[in-house]
Amino acid sequence: MRDNLFSSRIIQSALDFDVYKANMMAAVASYYPDIEVTYKFIVRSDEDLSALLPEVEKQVNQLQKIKFTSEQLQYVKNVAPYLPTEFIESLKAFCFTPKRNVSFNIKCNSNGKNQLHITIGGLWQEVILYETLIMSIVSEVRSRTLWAEIPSDHFLAVLHEKIHFLKAELKRRNITNFKFSDMSTRRRFSYKTQKLMLDYINSTLPECLTGTSNYHLAHKLGLTPIGTVAHEWFMGHQALTNVQDSQKVALQRWHSMFDGALGIALTDTIGIDAFLADFDESLSHAYSGVRHDSGCPFEWGEKVIKHYQSHGIDPMSKTLVFTDGLNFEQALDICEHFQQRVQVNFGIGTFLANDMGNYSNDNGKAYSPLSIVIKMVTCNGSPVAKISDEPEKAMCEDIFFLMNLKRRFKQDLDLDHCHKLIDRLQNEGQNYLIEI
């Protein structure tokens, strides 16, 4: 009998989430302890997940049994000295309350198809950890339900081929500075695939692997936990300060919170041009680098290099981190393009822990990873938005707020684009006006 790709549990421990969630949780607890937020789960794939609802709800509700152990919290203290001791101590009393904070239902989208809907709501600091946990659960429930027959040796064969390709390309292109971290937790095929992948890469190409975004696996495998901040930190500030100042305030408060220790800034909540306008000389010096998550990586990188040079900053003293749906070939192209012009690093997710190559089942259906997201939609009772450098990644449930945000950041109002966004939101089962 061939080994399967599943372990007995989907979520392994209270640390089985992405590092950046704990960082933001600490900042929220410090700055905004009484703020309430809402998140929504969105399926971008053309796939009906409604039949998975009972098992997904069961698995999410089991989170209430998970607690942080003293040994886990001591580990976090050791590897994340930038987190306040009082915050880590407070996690001793933390518990998940999914029956209070998470709701599930099935809705019929505008295209006439049913879809699974998940909403998360409550105090920001109490619900912030659900995102990556629920995404991991949905992805693995789907894998167990629909693709349980895929054997582990197939996944490992695909992985072996990738690493063989990478080693050959590094030698052929004479690239010596290629570094990447695992960022696959949210969209992994299963926990077991993520662990198998990290075990394999750490044993065959440790010089290229900088770490993993998963706290539990970093702890278990002796890897470096990797992560800084996500879009929700910037999105939340749209409701907590003058919207035109929101991005700059978010950058300033993040730097103040961690005194520069988590110094990779995310650039595409409003878009790279709006970001660079706010990323003044002081902030450009203060942050160690920036992260790309949408739009053309080459155009983006050239803009950032030019920005640093305009402030008299040597780009080689800064790091560009690329994380937008990469595979090894794309990452190597980017690495080669910017070689000896700026430091580069890569965060790779789905390609590492949810890629089954050309696998097809007995019915001839080809495997494809699921495209899902969970994003903040309201903060402090007000809508928030992500504009992005890629139209398909735009997020907002209030089209009028989105238009106002674009106006405040001096972006063109393309009514045709607004209509297309409304159509996409409806097809994804989202509102385009916040329900009052």
ABEGO torsion letter per residue (X at the ends): XBBBABBABABABAABBBAAAAAAAAAAAAABAABBBBBBBBBABBBBAAAAAAAAAAAAAAAAABBBBAAAAAAAAAABAABBAAAAAAAAABBBBAAAABBBBBBBBAAGBBBBBBBBBEBAAAAAAAAAAAAAAAAAAAAAAAAAABBAAAAAAAAAAAAAAAAAAAAAAGBAABBBBBAAAAABABAAAAAAAAAAAAAABAAABAEBABAAAAAAAGBBBBEBBBAAAAAAAAAABBAAAAAAAAAAAAAAAAGGABABBBAAAAEAAAAAAABBAAAAAABAEBBBABEBAAAAAAAAAAAAAAAGBBAAABBBBBABGBBAAAAAAAAAAABGABBBBBBBBAAAAABAEABBBAAGBBBBBBBBBBBBABBGGBBBBBAEABAAABBBABAAAAAAAAAAAGBBBBAAAAAAAAAAAAAAGBBABBBX
